[in-house]
Amino acid sequence: MAETVPLFHGDRAMAENASDFIKAYNRSMMFLNPLATDRQKMLALPNYFRTGSPAEKWYDNLMVNPPATWEDLVTAFNERWPMVKSATQTSEEYQTELLELKMVEEDIGVIKTIGWQRVWTHVKWAEEVLELANLAGIRAGPTLIWQVKKNLPKAIRKQLDDEYADWTAFTTAVKDVNTTKLKQEREDIEERKRQEEEREQKLLQKVEAVKRATTADLSAQLQRLTIGQVAVAQMTASSVPRPGNKATTRFALQAGPRRTTPYEPPTEGQKETVRKGLEVYPHQRFDDDGQKTYANQLADWAAKHGAFTRITEDTPYPLKPGTAMICSGECFHCGTHGHSSFKCPTEDHDESRLSRSETAWRALCNRILDPLIRVTLRISDL
């Protein structure tokens, strides 16, 4: 079947190549009329020029004094439309491509269709590497072989020798690796991938479960907030000495002189100081990372203030992981809900009981932050 020769325009505005056109015309003439004379070739040529194109005008002017031979016409054609020199890469650029051509682990033991041919991916890779080595001018030596070999998947690399004299030997060795072993490696890769996906899925399920549990806990705390505030108000009122009441040491959150002055509401400055203080040591989750961070927080607090510093607005204290959110109506002694600080079932020596400093900090925050601020604080943490 004769080759279809595209019409030539010759103004370089179209996506056409003059050198490719004249070659295609020669091939077509050899197929259609192998015995065509030079004169016949020259007379047939304008049939492949677009009407009114620069190429047609050039031909009309040329044929005023026709060339003696077909070769002379081709010479004149190439002078009018010189061959465009293709951009070429340097050896260093080809070597860079060579180092960037990777064989990934997922391609091990895989057969792909290239054109109409089914080939192993490692064989195709070896052919591409050899071509790049040839273009870079390093095919006859060992340059870069060890760098490329080092980046190969382990399943390929462990079947190769330590050194190779040239790229032909190296790529031949890659093509000749044991495909049975590659298939087994492929199965192992897929099994590892499946196990990894299962682990990730289980981890995601655990994370979602924790999120749901945390959300449910926060919702329950919000529902108890009003009740907790009432309990705190009652506790505050009952802490004022009355005639006939026994003095209680359980609510003595921190040793100090008994108040004899009237109650003064906290100032806006005190509230702002406490709010900022809550950001100094963020409340941690009850897990390994949270426990480590909590330990670091305690060490930092002790280094800044000392072990026996009185708790004030200016000395915010770390909160024990796993306890209730601050200002949520929690018990100041154990950091849980369900009872007031007056009725806390824990004793001073109990492991679940909070330190005196944290108890004092929780009580201080509850006293200074009014209910509206406490609600805003808790909702912002949801």
Contacts in CASP RR format, 6 or more apart in sequence:
PFRMAT RR
TARGET T0000
AUTHOR 0000-0000-0000
METHOD contacts of the structure
MODEL  1
MAETVPLFHGDRAMAENASDFIKAYNRSMMFLNPLATDRQKMLALPNYFR
TGSPAEKWYDNLMVNPPATWEDLVTAFNERWPMVKSATQTSEEYQTELLE
LKMVEEDIGVIKTIGWQRVWTHVKWAEEVLELANLAGIRAGPTLIWQVKK
NLPKAIRKQLDDEYADWTAFTTAVKDVNTTKLKQEREDIEERKRQEEERE
QKLLQKVEAVKRATTADLSAQLQRLTIGQVAVAQMTASSVPRPGNKATTR
FALQAGPRRTTPYEPPTEGQKETVRKGLEVYPHQRFDDDGQKTYANQLAD
WAAKHGAFTRITEDTPYPLKPGTAMICSGECFHCGTHGHSSFKCPTEDHD
ESRLSRSETAWRALCNRILDPLIRVTLRISDL
2 28 0 8 1.000
2 31 0 8 1.000
2 32 0 8 1.000
3 24 0 8 1.000
3 27 0 8 1.000
3 28 0 8 1.000
3 31 0 8 1.000
5 21 0 8 1.000
5 24 0 8 1.000
5 25 0 8 1.000
5 28 0 8 1.000
5 48 0 8 1.000
6 16 0 8 1.000
6 21 0 8 1.000
6 24 0 8 1.000
7 48 0 8 1.000
7 49 0 8 1.000
7 50 0 8 1.000
8 16 0 8 1.000
8 18 0 8 1.000
8 21 0 8 1.000
8 48 0 8 1.000
8 49 0 8 1.000
8 50 0 8 1.000
8 53 0 8 1.000
8 55 0 8 1.000
9 16 0 8 1.000
9 49 0 8 1.000
9 50 0 8 1.000
9 53 0 8 1.000
9 54 0 8 1.000
9 55 0 8 1.000
10 16 0 8 1.000
10 18 0 8 1.000
10 53 0 8 1.000
10 54 0 8 1.000
10 55 0 8 1.000
10 81 0 8 1.000
11 53 0 8 1.000
11 54 0 8 1.000
12 81 0 8 1.000
17 84 0 8 1.000
18 77 0 8 1.000
18 78 0 8 1.000
18 81 0 8 1.000
18 83 0 8 1.000
19 78 0 8 1.000
19 81 0 8 1.000
19 83 0 8 1.000
19 84 0 8 1.000
21 48 0 8 1.000
22 74 0 8 1.000
22 77 0 8 1.000
22 78 0 8 1.000
25 45 0 8 1.000
25 48 0 8 1.000
29 36 0 8 1.000
29 41 0 8 1.000
29 44 0 8 1.000
33 40 0 8 1.000
36 44 0 8 1.000
38 69 0 8 1.000
38 70 0 8 1.000
38 71 0 8 1.000
38 73 0 8 1.000
41 70 0 8 1.000
41 73 0 8 1.000
42 63 0 8 1.000
42 66 0 8 1.000
42 67 0 8 1.000
42 70 0 8 1.000
42 73 0 8 1.000
45 59 0 8 1.000
45 73 0 8 1.000
46 56 0 8 1.000
46 59 0 8 1.000
46 60 0 8 1.000
49 55 0 8 1.000
49 56 0 8 1.000
49 59 0 8 1.000
50 56 0 8 1.000
58 80 0 8 1.000
62 73 0 8 1.000
62 76 0 8 1.000
67 73 0 8 1.000
67 75 0 8 1.000
67 76 0 8 1.000
89 97 0 8 1.000
89 135 0 8 1.000
91 136 0 8 1.000
91 137 0 8 1.000
91 138 0 8 1.000
94 132 0 8 1.000
94 135 0 8 1.000
94 136 0 8 1.000
94 137 0 8 1.000
95 132 0 8 1.000
95 136 0 8 1.000
95 138 0 8 1.000
95 143 0 8 1.000
95 144 0 8 1.000
97 132 0 8 1.000
98 129 0 8 1.000
98 132 0 8 1.000
98 133 0 8 1.000
98 136 0 8 1.000
98 144 0 8 1.000
98 148 0 8 1.000
99 144 0 8 1.000
99 147 0 8 1.000
99 148 0 8 1.000
99 151 0 8 1.000
101 125 0 8 1.000
101 128 0 8 1.000
101 129 0 8 1.000
101 132 0 8 1.000
101 148 0 8 1.000
102 151 0 8 1.000
103 121 0 8 1.000
103 122 0 8 1.000
103 125 0 8 1.000
103 151 0 8 1.000
103 152 0 8 1.000
103 153 0 8 1.000
103 156 0 8 1.000
104 153 0 8 1.000
105 153 0 8 1.000
105 155 0 8 1.000
105 189 0 8 1.000
106 189 0 8 1.000
107 121 0 8 1.000
107 122 0 8 1.000
107 125 0 8 1.000
108 121 0 8 1.000
108 122 0 8 1.000
108 153 0 8 1.000
108 155 0 8 1.000
108 156 0 8 1.000
108 182 0 8 1.000
108 185 0 8 1.000
108 186 0 8 1.000
108 189 0 8 1.000
109 120 0 8 1.000
109 121 0 8 1.000
109 122 0 8 1.000
109 179 0 8 1.000
109 182 0 8 1.000
109 183 0 8 1.000
109 185 0 8 1.000
109 186 0 8 1.000
110 120 0 8 1.000
110 121 0 8 1.000
110 186 0 8 1.000
111 118 0 8 1.000
111 119 0 8 1.000
111 120 0 8 1.000
111 121 0 8 1.000
112 118 0 8 1.000
112 119 0 8 1.000
112 121 0 8 1.000
112 124 0 8 1.000
113 119 0 8 1.000
114 124 0 8 1.000
120 179 0 8 1.000
120 182 0 8 1.000
122 156 0 8 1.000
122 174 0 8 1.000
122 175 0 8 1.000
122 177 0 8 1.000
122 182 0 8 1.000
123 174 0 8 1.000
123 175 0 8 1.000
125 174 0 8 1.000
126 171 0 8 1.000
126 172 0 8 1.000
126 174 0 8 1.000
126 175 0 8 1.000
127 171 0 8 1.000
129 148 0 8 1.000
129 167 0 8 1.000
129 171 0 8 1.000
129 174 0 8 1.000
130 139 0 8 1.000
130 167 0 8 1.000
130 168 0 8 1.000
130 171 0 8 1.000
133 139 0 8 1.000
133 144 0 8 1.000
133 167 0 8 1.000
133 171 0 8 1.000
134 167 0 8 1.000
138 144 0 8 1.000
138 167 0 8 1.000
139 166 0 8 1.000
139 167 0 8 1.000
139 168 0 8 1.000
140 166 0 8 1.000
140 167 0 8 1.000
141 165 0 8 1.000
141 166 0 8 1.000
141 167 0 8 1.000
142 163 0 8 1.000
142 164 0 8 1.000
142 165 0 8 1.000
142 166 0 8 1.000
142 167 0 8 1.000
142 170 0 8 1.000
145 163 0 8 1.000
145 164 0 8 1.000
145 167 0 8 1.000
145 170 0 8 1.000
146 163 0 8 1.000
148 170 0 8 1.000
149 157 0 8 1.000
149 160 0 8 1.000
149 170 0 8 1.000
150 157 0 8 1.000
152 160 0 8 1.000
152 174 0 8 1.000
155 181 0 8 1.000
155 182 0 8 1.000
155 185 0 8 1.000
156 174 0 8 1.000
156 177 0 8 1.000
156 182 0 8 1.000
159 177 0 8 1.000
159 178 0 8 1.000
159 181 0 8 1.000
160 170 0 8 1.000
160 173 0 8 1.000
160 174 0 8 1.000
160 177 0 8 1.000
161 173 0 8 1.000
164 170 0 8 1.000
164 173 0 8 1.000
215 382 0 8 1.000
218 325 0 8 1.000
218 378 0 8 1.000
218 381 0 8 1.000
218 382 0 8 1.000
220 337 0 8 1.000
221 324 0 8 1.000
221 325 0 8 1.000
221 328 0 8 1.000
221 337 0 8 1.000
221 378 0 8 1.000
222 378 0 8 1.000
222 379 0 8 1.000
224 328 0 8 1.000
224 329 0 8 1.000
224 337 0 8 1.000
224 338 0 8 1.000
225 328 0 8 1.000
225 329 0 8 1.000
225 374 0 8 1.000
225 375 0 8 1.000
225 378 0 8 1.000
227 329 0 8 1.000
228 328 0 8 1.000
228 329 0 8 1.000
228 337 0 8 1.000
229 329 0 8 1.000
229 371 0 8 1.000
229 374 0 8 1.000
231 329 0 8 1.000
231 340 0 8 1.000
232 329 0 8 1.000
232 340 0 8 1.000
232 366 0 8 1.000
234 340 0 8 1.000
235 251 0 8 1.000
235 340 0 8 1.000
235 341 0 8 1.000
235 342 0 8 1.000
236 367 0 8 1.000
238 342 0 8 1.000
239 251 0 8 1.000
241 247 0 8 1.000
241 258 0 8 1.000
248 342 0 8 1.000
250 333 0 8 1.000
250 341 0 8 1.000
250 342 0 8 1.000
250 344 0 8 1.000
251 341 0 8 1.000
251 342 0 8 1.000
253 332 0 8 1.000
253 356 0 8 1.000
253 359 0 8 1.000
253 360 0 8 1.000
253 363 0 8 1.000
254 310 0 8 1.000
254 311 0 8 1.000
254 356 0 8 1.000
254 359 0 8 1.000
254 360 0 8 1.000
266 367 0 8 1.000
266 368 0 8 1.000
266 370 0 8 1.000
270 313 0 8 1.000
270 368 0 8 1.000
271 368 0 8 1.000
271 369 0 8 1.000
271 370 0 8 1.000
271 373 0 8 1.000
273 313 0 8 1.000
273 314 0 8 1.000
274 313 0 8 1.000
274 316 0 8 1.000
274 364 0 8 1.000
274 365 0 8 1.000
274 368 0 8 1.000
274 369 0 8 1.000
275 369 0 8 1.000
275 373 0 8 1.000
275 377 0 8 1.000
277 313 0 8 1.000
277 316 0 8 1.000
278 316 0 8 1.000
278 326 0 8 1.000
278 365 0 8 1.000
278 377 0 8 1.000
280 316 0 8 1.000
281 297 0 8 1.000
281 300 0 8 1.000
281 301 0 8 1.000
281 316 0 8 1.000
281 317 0 8 1.000
281 318 0 8 1.000
281 319 0 8 1.000
283 319 0 8 1.000
283 321 0 8 1.000
283 323 0 8 1.000
283 325 0 8 1.000
283 326 0 8 1.000
284 290 0 8 1.000
284 291 0 8 1.000
284 293 0 8 1.000
284 294 0 8 1.000
284 297 0 8 1.000
284 319 0 8 1.000
284 321 0 8 1.000
284 322 0 8 1.000
285 321 0 8 1.000
285 322 0 8 1.000
286 321 0 8 1.000
286 322 0 8 1.000
287 321 0 8 1.000
290 321 0 8 1.000
291 321 0 8 1.000
294 318 0 8 1.000
294 320 0 8 1.000
294 321 0 8 1.000
297 318 0 8 1.000
298 318 0 8 1.000
301 315 0 8 1.000
301 317 0 8 1.000
301 318 0 8 1.000
305 315 0 8 1.000
309 315 0 8 1.000
311 317 0 8 1.000
311 357 0 8 1.000
311 360 0 8 1.000
311 361 0 8 1.000
311 364 0 8 1.000
312 364 0 8 1.000
313 364 0 8 1.000
313 368 0 8 1.000
315 361 0 8 1.000
316 361 0 8 1.000
317 357 0 8 1.000
317 358 0 8 1.000
317 360 0 8 1.000
317 361 0 8 1.000
318 358 0 8 1.000
319 326 0 8 1.000
319 358 0 8 1.000
319 361 0 8 1.000
319 362 0 8 1.000
320 335 0 8 1.000
320 354 0 8 1.000
320 358 0 8 1.000
323 330 0 8 1.000
323 334 0 8 1.000
323 335 0 8 1.000
323 336 0 8 1.000
323 354 0 8 1.000
324 330 0 8 1.000
324 335 0 8 1.000
324 336 0 8 1.000
324 337 0 8 1.000
325 378 0 8 1.000
325 381 0 8 1.000
326 362 0 8 1.000
326 365 0 8 1.000
326 366 0 8 1.000
326 377 0 8 1.000
327 362 0 8 1.000
327 365 0 8 1.000
327 366 0 8 1.000
327 369 0 8 1.000
327 373 0 8 1.000
327 374 0 8 1.000
327 377 0 8 1.000
327 378 0 8 1.000
328 337 0 8 1.000
328 374 0 8 1.000
328 378 0 8 1.000
329 337 0 8 1.000
329 366 0 8 1.000
330 336 0 8 1.000
330 337 0 8 1.000
330 362 0 8 1.000
331 337 0 8 1.000
331 338 0 8 1.000
331 339 0 8 1.000
331 340 0 8 1.000
331 341 0 8 1.000
331 344 0 8 1.000
332 341 0 8 1.000
332 354 0 8 1.000
332 359 0 8 1.000
332 362 0 8 1.000
332 363 0 8 1.000
332 366 0 8 1.000
333 341 0 8 1.000
333 344 0 8 1.000
333 346 0 8 1.000
333 353 0 8 1.000
333 354 0 8 1.000
333 359 0 8 1.000
334 344 0 8 1.000
334 345 0 8 1.000
334 346 0 8 1.000
334 350 0 8 1.000
334 352 0 8 1.000
334 353 0 8 1.000
334 354 0 8 1.000
335 354 0 8 1.000
335 362 0 8 1.000
339 345 0 8 1.000
341 363 0 8 1.000
344 353 0 8 1.000
346 352 0 8 1.000
346 353 0 8 1.000
347 353 0 8 1.000
354 362 0 8 1.000
366 374 0 8 1.000
369 377 0 8 1.000
END
